[in-house]
Amino acid sequence: MVQTNKLENIDTLTVHNAKAALVQGYDAIKAGQTVFDFGSVKVADSSAVAVLLAWQRAARSAGVVLSYVNLPDSLKSLAALYGVDAFLVDTPANLHHH
C-alpha cells in the first residue's frame, strides 16, 4: 500500500520552515511514506527545491522511490531553472533515468 504524506500543516515551504519540513519528510520516509502531496503548499522558494532533493537522497539511501504530486507551479519553475526538474516529477518512473 502506498502511503501519502499530504503535508497538510505546510502551506509554505520557504527558508523560514525548510529545516522543520526537512525533518518532517525524513520522519515520513522512515515511517514508509513514498508519496508527498503538495496540494496545500501555496508558496515555495528555492529552499523547497533543496528539501525535495534531500528527501530524494534519503529515500534512495533507504532503497525506496519517492513521488511528488500536486507540486505548485512556482516550485516546478524553480526546479526547471536549477535543472533538477527531472528529479521532482510526479511519476517515480522518471527518476530512474538519471
Secondary structure in CASP SS format (residue, H / E / C, confidence):
PFRMAT SS
TARGET T0000
AUTHOR 0000-0000-0000
METHOD secondary structure of the structure
MODEL  1
M C 1.00
V C 1.00
Q C 1.00
T E 1.00
N E 1.00
K C 1.00
L C 1.00
E C 1.00
N C 1.00
I C 1.00
D C 1.00
T E 1.00
L E 1.00
T C 1.00
V C 1.00
H C 1.00
N C 1.00
A H 1.00
K H 1.00
A H 1.00
A H 1.00
L H 1.00
V H 1.00
Q H 1.00
G H 1.00
Y H 1.00
D H 1.00
A H 1.00
I H 1.00
K H 1.00
A C 1.00
G C 1.00
Q C 1.00
T C 1.00
V E 1.00
F E 1.00
D E 1.00
F C 1.00
G C 1.00
S C 1.00
V C 1.00
K C 1.00
V E 1.00
A E 1.00
D C 1.00
S H 1.00
S H 1.00
A H 1.00
V H 1.00
A H 1.00
V H 1.00
L H 1.00
L H 1.00
A H 1.00
W H 1.00
Q H 1.00
R H 1.00
A H 1.00
A H 1.00
R H 1.00
S H 1.00
A C 1.00
G C 1.00
V C 1.00
V C 1.00
L C 1.00
S E 1.00
Y E 1.00
V E 1.00
N C 1.00
L C 1.00
P C 1.00
D H 1.00
S H 1.00
L H 1.00
K H 1.00
S H 1.00
L H 1.00
A H 1.00
A H 1.00
L H 1.00
Y H 1.00
G C 1.00
V C 1.00
D H 1.00
A H 1.00
F H 1.00
L H 1.00
V C 1.00
D C 1.00
T C 1.00
P H 1.00
A H 1.00
N H 1.00
L H 1.00
H H 1.00
H H 1.00
H C 1.00
END
